Amino acid sequence: MPKSEIVRVARRRALRRTPAELPDAVEGPIAEISRDLAVQLKRVRQMQEQVDELRLVIREWASQSQPILAGETANRHGRR
């Protein structure tokens, strides 16, 4: 069998492997990356909750303050 045919057969065999046949050298890093992603996703969710809480606080604060009308600005001493 010519060398090119051997290479072609080896490539076909490699492509037919199922995920269950992955060597430990590959499976270990994949598991580590998966754990890292889970940790990062948890942190992103926590940050999103914090952003939502802050957004609510800002909305409450903004609704309590009364806007100053255009002609009613105060001078340096607080008088009109």
Contacts in CASP RR format, 6 or more apart in sequence:
PFRMAT RR
TARGET T0000
AUTHOR 0000-0000-0000
METHOD contacts of the structure
MODEL  1
MPKSEIVRVARRRALRRTPAELPDAVEGPIAEISRDLAVQLKRVRQMQEQ
VDELRLVIREWASQSQPILAGETANRHGRR
22 30 0 8 1.000
72 80 0 8 1.000
73 80 0 8 1.000
74 80 0 8 1.000
END
